Amino acid sequence: MNDALSLAFSLAAGASLGTFFFGGLWWTVRMAASSKRPALFFLGSLLLRTCMVVLGFHVVLGNDWRRLLAGLLGFILARLIMTRFISTRMGPAAEPVKVSARVAGHAP
């Protein structure tokens, strides 16, 4: 029973780390539009989110490959859930705009 509890904790920890990572990515994309230096904003956010997730995986999940696999599964599940949550909040995707070669000023 202790092993199953450990795997459940690892799954929850991975899901929490995934929610932090992808929620932070969503926040970054929304806030970077109004930033004076969006490239620096994206780079700083990427470094912070990645360092926190790697540190979280190292500290919480330890050296056991089963716990690491359960944490990775939780991370991927969080990605799927966050993607679905964000897509419902943002509405349907816009159709890409097609620009003709004449308007673009170059050959296709």
ZINOR-V22274 format. One record per backbone hydrogen bond with DSSP energy under -0.5 kcal/mol. NH is the residue of the N-H (numbers start at 1). CO is the residue of the C=O. If there is no record, write none. Layout:
nh/co
NH/CO
NH/CO
This chain:
nh/co
5/1
6/2
7/3
8/4
9/5
10/6
11/7
12/8
13/9
14/10
15/11
16/12
17/13
18/14
19/15
20/16
21/17
22/18
23/19
24/20
25/21
26/22
27/23
28/24
29/25
30/26
31/27
32/28
33/29
34/31
35/32
41/37
42/38
43/39
44/40
45/41
46/42
47/43
48/44
49/45
50/46
51/47
52/48
53/49
54/50
55/51
56/52
57/53
58/54
59/55
60/56
61/56
61/57
62/58
64/61
68/64
69/65
70/66
71/67
72/68
73/69
74/70
75/71
76/72
77/73
78/74
79/75
80/76
81/77
82/78
83/79
84/80
85/81
86/82
87/83
88/84
89/85
90/86
91/87
99/97
104/100
105/101
106/101
